[in-house]
Amino acid sequence: MSGDTTARAKPDPLPVRHALQQLDAEATQSLMIGDDHRDILAGRAAGTQCWAAGWGYVEAQHPPENWEADEIITRSELLQSALFHVHTAQ
């Protein structure tokens, strides 16, 4: 899915809802991982849990600590263990 797949772009929740529909997934059982504040806003508005990726397109003047994400994963190498920890904790 790209930025122009839906009529509106993030931070509107439409792209996230579209992805959920394509995956036949429930928002409340889904996780949005984003490297921009707009990703967190879109995921939150769509009803998903939201994690911030502390790598990628992160801008120094807009750090993930200010995005109000549920979790911040600081390095991509930590993502697998963070996902496993959440899965086993449920």
C-alpha positions as a Markdown table, in Angstrom:
| # | Residue | x | y | z |
|---|---|---|---|---|
| 1 | Met | 0.0 | 0.0 | 0.0 |
| 2 | Ser | 1.3 | 3.4 | -0.9 |
| 3 | Gly | 0.5 | 7.0 | 0.2 |
| 4 | Asp | -2.1 | 7.4 | -2.6 |
| 5 | Thr | -3.9 | 4.1 | -2.2 |
| 6 | Thr | -6.8 | 5.8 | -0.5 |
| 7 | Ala | -8.5 | 9.1 | -1.0 |
| 8 | Arg | -6.9 | 10.5 | 2.2 |
| 9 | Ala | -3.4 | 10.1 | 3.5 |
| 10 | Lys | -2.2 | 9.6 | 7.1 |
| 11 | Pro | -2.8 | 11.1 | 9.7 |
| 12 | Asp | -6.3 | 10.3 | 8.5 |
| 13 | Pro | -7.2 | 6.7 | 9.6 |
| 14 | Leu | -8.5 | 5.7 | 6.2 |
| 15 | Pro | -5.2 | 4.1 | 5.0 |
| 16 | Val | -5.0 | 2.1 | 8.2 |
| 17 | Arg | -8.6 | 1.0 | 8.0 |
| 18 | His | -8.1 | 0.1 | 4.3 |
| 19 | Ala | -5.1 | -2.1 | 5.3 |
| 20 | Leu | -7.1 | -3.7 | 8.1 |
| 21 | Gln | -9.9 | -4.5 | 5.7 |
| 22 | Gln | -7.5 | -6.0 | 3.1 |
| 23 | Leu | -6.1 | -8.2 | 5.9 |
| 24 | Asp | -9.5 | -9.0 | 7.3 |
| 25 | Ala | -8.2 | -7.9 | 10.7 |
| 26 | Glu | -9.8 | -6.2 | 13.6 |
| 27 | Ala | -8.3 | -2.9 | 14.7 |
| 28 | Thr | -8.5 | -3.9 | 18.4 |
| 29 | Gln | -6.4 | -6.9 | 17.6 |
| 30 | Ser | -3.9 | -5.0 | 15.4 |
| 31 | Leu | -0.7 | -3.1 | 15.9 |
| 32 | Met | 0.4 | -0.1 | 13.9 |
| 33 | Ile | 4.2 | 0.5 | 14.0 |
| 34 | Gly | 5.2 | 3.8 | 12.6 |
| 35 | Asp | 8.3 | 6.0 | 12.1 |
| 36 | Asp | 6.4 | 9.2 | 12.0 |
| 37 | His | 3.9 | 10.9 | 14.3 |
| 38 | Arg | 1.3 | 10.8 | 11.5 |
| 39 | Asp | 1.5 | 7.0 | 11.7 |
| 40 | Ile | 0.7 | 7.0 | 15.4 |
| 41 | Leu | -2.2 | 9.5 | 14.9 |
| 42 | Ala | -3.7 | 7.4 | 12.1 |
| 43 | Gly | -3.3 | 4.1 | 14.0 |
| 44 | Arg | -4.8 | 5.6 | 17.1 |
| 45 | Ala | -7.8 | 7.0 | 15.1 |
| 46 | Ala | -8.3 | 3.6 | 13.5 |
| 47 | Gly | -8.4 | 1.9 | 16.9 |
| 48 | Thr | -5.1 | 0.0 | 16.8 |
| 49 | Gln | -2.4 | -0.3 | 19.4 |
| 50 | Cys | 0.4 | 2.0 | 18.3 |
| 51 | Trp | 4.2 | 1.6 | 18.6 |
| 52 | Ala | 6.8 | 4.2 | 17.5 |
| 53 | Ala | 9.8 | 3.0 | 15.6 |
| 54 | Gly | 12.8 | 5.0 | 16.8 |
| 55 | Trp | 14.6 | 4.5 | 13.5 |
| 56 | Gly | 13.8 | 5.3 | 9.8 |
| 57 | Tyr | 12.4 | 8.7 | 9.0 |
| 58 | Val | 12.4 | 10.0 | 12.6 |
| 59 | Glu | 13.2 | 13.7 | 12.7 |
| 60 | Ala | 15.3 | 15.0 | 15.5 |
| 61 | Gln | 12.9 | 17.9 | 16.2 |
| 62 | His | 10.0 | 15.5 | 16.5 |
| 63 | Pro | 11.2 | 12.6 | 18.6 |
| 64 | Pro | 9.1 | 9.5 | 19.2 |
| 65 | Glu | 8.9 | 10.3 | 22.9 |
| 66 | Asn | 6.5 | 13.1 | 22.0 |
| 67 | Trp | 4.1 | 11.0 | 19.8 |
| 68 | Glu | 2.1 | 9.4 | 22.6 |
| 69 | Ala | 2.7 | 5.9 | 21.3 |
| 70 | Asp | 2.0 | 2.9 | 23.5 |
| 71 | Glu | 5.6 | 1.7 | 23.1 |
| 72 | Ile | 8.8 | 3.0 | 21.6 |
| 73 | Ile | 11.1 | 0.5 | 19.9 |
| 74 | Thr | 14.4 | 2.2 | 19.7 |
| 75 | Arg | 16.2 | -0.2 | 17.2 |
| 76 | Ser | 14.9 | -2.5 | 14.6 |
| 77 | Glu | 16.8 | -5.4 | 16.2 |
| 78 | Leu | 14.6 | -5.1 | 19.2 |
| 79 | Leu | 11.3 | -5.4 | 17.3 |
| 80 | Gln | 11.2 | -9.2 | 17.2 |
| 81 | Ser | 11.8 | -9.6 | 20.9 |
| 82 | Ala | 9.2 | -6.9 | 21.7 |
| 83 | Leu | 6.6 | -8.6 | 19.6 |
| 84 | Phe | 7.3 | -11.9 | 21.2 |
| 85 | His | 7.1 | -10.5 | 24.7 |
| 86 | Val | 3.7 | -8.9 | 23.9 |
| 87 | His | 2.4 | -12.2 | 22.4 |
| 88 | Thr | 3.5 | -14.4 | 25.2 |
| 89 | Ala | 2.2 | -11.9 | 27.9 |
| 90 | Gln | -1.4 | -12.2 | 26.6 |
